[in-house]
């Protein structure tokens, strides 16, 4: 009795995967690009008020968070390089470091936002209601744009946690690491957006 065996092959389209991620990142850039344009329009109209409102922000915490995110980009790159060289343990270490830095960023951001809320500087807050229109717009943009960025950081953490699971299970390895590269691209986008947000809000002192 003859039996026919069927060979099943799994096709990998690394180029298509990268293009798909780049297209997604492009839509994210359009979203934040629109917010950046809105910010610049209001900044031109309320220049003095924006400078005055920026003094309420904590430059030291903003700078610290910038350093944290820049470092997290480095550890993300090192994680990808490590797995490409066949070092699973080192890749896991750097990926865990990236996740830890992301969580540190969120803790500092929560502390910073908490300080603003405690002083009534938030949408609908009493202190904010007593400020000028330009200052109200500044803080409105601040909460919307940094809040949206924080959401992207949390999404990035979830993505990186999945990448960590794939690494530990061997689904991401030296020969197949396109998913980790895609996750890295997303994380670099998160960092890039913050690099624009930081000077727009914190360096107006």
SETI-268079 format. One line per field, with one value per residue (C-alpha): x, y, z. Coordinates in nm, 2 decimals. Layout:
SETI-268079
u <- (X, ...) $
v <- (Y, ...) $
w <- (Z, ...) $
***
This chain:
SETI-268079
u <- (0.00, 0.15, 0.11, 0.16, 0.35, 0.29, 0.57, 0.45, 0.67, 0.63, 0.69, 0.86, 0.83, 1.07, 1.06, 0.68, 0.68, 0.92, 0.72, 0.40, 0.56, 0.70, 0.35, 0.20, 0.48, 0.40, 0.04, 0.16, 0.39, 0.09, -0.11, 0.16, 0.26, -0.09, -0.05, 0.29, 0.15, -0.14, 0.11, 0.32, 0.02, -0.09, 0.27, 0.30, -0.03, 0.05, 0.43, 0.45, 0.18, 0.35, 0.68, 0.51, 0.32, 0.63, 0.79, 0.54, 0.69, 0.98, 1.27, 1.49, 1.23, 1.18, 1.55, 1.58, 1.30, 1.47, 1.80, 1.60, 1.43, 1.75, 1.92, 1.62, 1.68, 2.04, 1.94, 1.68, 1.94, 2.18, 1.91, 1.86, 2.23, 2.27, 2.01, 2.15, 2.49, 2.32, 2.34, 1.99, 2.07, 2.23, 1.93, 1.69, 1.89, 1.89, 1.52, 1.44, 1.65, 1.45, 1.12, 1.26, 1.36, 1.02, 0.85, 1.08, 0.98, 0.61, 0.67, 0.85, 0.57, 0.30, 0.49, 0.51, 0.14, 0.05, 0.22, 0.02, -0.30, -0.23, -0.19, -0.51, -0.33, -0.53, -0.82, -1.11, -0.89, -0.95, -0.60, -0.61, -0.94, -0.77, -0.50, -0.49, -0.62, -0.27, -0.17, -0.48, -0.41, -0.05, -0.15, -0.43, -0.18, 0.07, -0.17, -0.31, 0.03, 0.23, -0.07, -0.09, 0.28, 0.25, -0.02, 0.23, 0.49, 0.25, 0.16, 0.53, 0.59, 0.31, 0.48, 0.82, 0.68, 0.54, 0.89, 1.04, 0.81, 0.90, 1.27, 1.23, 1.04, 1.29, 1.04, 1.28, 1.63, 1.94, 1.78, 1.43, 1.44, 1.22, 0.96, 1.21, 1.33, 0.97, 0.92, 1.25, 1.12, 0.81, 1.01, 1.24, 0.93, 0.82, 1.16, 1.17, 0.83, 0.95, 1.27, 1.03, 0.80, 1.08, 1.20, 0.85, 0.73, 1.02, 1.28, 1.06, 1.19) $
v <- (0.00, 0.33, 0.64, 0.99, 1.22, 1.59, 1.83, 2.14, 2.45, 2.77, 3.08, 3.37, 3.71, 3.92, 4.21, 4.21, 4.21, 4.50, 4.70, 4.64, 4.77, 5.07, 5.15, 5.13, 5.35, 5.60, 5.63, 5.69, 5.97, 6.13, 6.12, 6.29, 6.51, 6.67, 6.73, 6.89, 7.12, 7.22, 7.29, 7.51, 7.71, 7.78, 7.85, 8.13, 8.28, 8.25, 8.27, 8.44, 8.23, 7.91, 8.02, 8.11, 7.78, 7.57, 7.70, 7.48, 7.16, 6.98, 7.01, 6.77, 6.49, 6.56, 6.54, 6.22, 6.05, 6.16, 5.98, 5.68, 5.64, 5.70, 5.43, 5.20, 5.24, 5.13, 4.82, 4.74, 4.75, 4.54, 4.28, 4.24, 4.23, 3.97, 3.73, 3.78, 3.66, 3.36, 3.48, 3.41, 3.49, 3.83, 3.91, 3.83, 4.05, 4.35, 4.31, 4.29, 4.60, 4.78, 4.68, 4.79, 5.13, 5.17, 5.11, 5.35, 5.61, 5.55, 5.58, 5.91, 6.03, 5.93, 6.11, 6.42, 6.41, 6.35, 6.67, 6.86, 6.71, 6.79, 7.16, 7.16, 7.19, 6.95, 6.97, 7.10, 7.18, 7.49, 7.63, 7.58, 7.76, 8.07, 8.08, 8.26, 8.10, 8.04, 7.86, 7.65, 7.55, 7.47, 7.23, 7.09, 7.00, 6.88, 6.63, 6.51, 6.47, 6.33, 6.11, 5.97, 5.91, 5.73, 5.51, 5.41, 5.34, 5.10, 4.93, 4.90, 4.73, 4.48, 4.42, 4.37, 4.13, 3.92, 3.94, 3.82, 3.52, 3.44, 3.46, 3.23, 2.98, 2.99, 3.13, 3.42, 3.29, 3.36, 3.25, 3.40, 3.74, 3.96, 3.99, 4.13, 4.37, 4.49, 4.53, 4.73, 4.96, 5.04, 5.11, 5.35, 5.53, 5.58, 5.72, 5.94, 6.10, 6.18, 6.34, 6.59, 6.63, 6.70, 7.03, 7.15, 7.14, 7.13, 7.36, 7.66, 7.78) $
w <- (0.00, -0.11, 0.10, -0.03, 0.20, 0.16, 0.22, 0.40, 0.37, 0.56, 0.34, 0.51, 0.36, 0.56, 0.31, 0.32, 0.70, 0.72, 0.46, 0.66, 0.98, 0.79, 0.66, 1.00, 1.14, 0.87, 0.98, 1.33, 1.21, 1.03, 1.35, 1.55, 1.26, 1.27, 1.64, 1.59, 1.33, 1.56, 1.84, 1.62, 1.50, 1.86, 1.97, 1.71, 1.83, 2.20, 2.22, 2.56, 2.72, 2.60, 2.76, 3.08, 3.10, 3.02, 3.35, 3.53, 3.38, 3.55, 3.32, 3.53, 3.50, 3.13, 3.08, 3.28, 3.08, 2.76, 2.87, 2.97, 2.64, 2.44, 2.65, 2.59, 2.21, 2.26, 2.46, 2.19, 1.92, 2.14, 2.19, 1.81, 1.75, 2.02, 1.88, 1.53, 1.66, 1.83, 2.19, 2.32, 2.69, 2.60, 2.38, 2.66, 2.90, 2.68, 2.60, 2.97, 3.01, 2.75, 2.91, 3.25, 3.11, 2.95, 3.29, 3.46, 3.20, 3.29, 3.66, 3.62, 3.39, 3.64, 3.91, 3.69, 3.60, 3.96, 4.06, 3.80, 3.91, 4.28, 4.18, 3.99, 3.65, 3.44, 3.19, 3.40, 3.70, 3.91, 3.87, 3.49, 3.47, 3.61, 3.35, 3.02, 2.70, 2.57, 2.89, 2.88, 2.53, 2.61, 2.89, 2.68, 2.41, 2.68, 2.83, 2.49, 2.32, 2.62, 2.71, 2.36, 2.37, 2.70, 2.55, 2.28, 2.54, 2.71, 2.38, 2.31, 2.65, 2.56, 2.22, 2.38, 2.63, 2.35, 2.19, 2.51, 2.52, 2.16, 2.25, 2.55, 2.35, 2.06, 1.81, 1.77, 1.70, 1.50, 1.17, 1.24, 1.42, 1.19, 1.46, 1.70, 1.44, 1.38, 1.75, 1.76, 1.48, 1.68, 1.99, 1.80, 1.68, 2.04, 2.12, 1.81, 1.90, 2.25, 2.11, 1.94, 2.24, 2.48, 2.33, 2.23, 2.59, 2.82, 2.65, 2.64, 2.98) $
***
